[in-house]
Amino acid sequence: MTDILQDRLGPAGDRFYAELMAAQRALSNEEAQRFNARLILLMANAIGDGETLSALIREAARHKA
């Protein structure tokens, strides 16, 4: 398993965030939730490692706010 907290995007992280926000700008809250669910499933498939995915879920759950 890789270090899930290591920054692998660097400056590209800001571009990704901007693109993510732009993709949801015109969506309703419900549409944005469906978009995020689809994106999460696509990213999970791209990661393709169950241990890493479980670690990511645990890490995200630690930050509920």
N, C-alpha and C positions, 0 to 999 in steps of 0.2 A: 504494500500500500504506500502511496506517496504522501508527502506532507501536505495535508489539505489546506493548511493556513498559509502556505508559502505563496507570495505574490508572483504569479507567472505572467501576468498581463503587463505590468509596468504602466507606461503611459497609455498603452492601448486600452487599459481599464476605463479611463475617462471617456474614450470614444465609444466603447461598448455600452457604458451607462447612458450616454447621450442617445445612442441608437435605440436602446431599450425603451427609454422614456418617450422618444419620438414615435415609436411603434405603437405606444399605448395612448398617446395624447388625445386622439379623437374617440377613444373607446369609452363605453359606459363602465361602471365598476364591475358589473357582471361579465361584460365582454373582456375586460382586462384580466379578470380571474381565470376565464377560460383560456385566454392567450398565454398567461403564465403557466397554467397546467400543461398546455401543449408544449411550451418551451422547456419546461422541466423534464417532461418525458423524452423529448428529443435529445436534450443534454445528457440525461441518464443513459440513453442508448449509446450515445457517442462515448461516454466514459466507459461503460460496459464492464465495470468491476463492482461486484456486489459489496465487498468489504468497504471500498471507498464510498460508495453510495450510502451505506449504513452510517459511516463516520460523518458524512456530510449532513445527514438527517439529524444525527445526535447533536452536531455542532449548531445547526440552525435552531434546534429546539432549546438550546441553552440561551438563546437570545430572542425571547418571545416578544419583546417590546418593539 
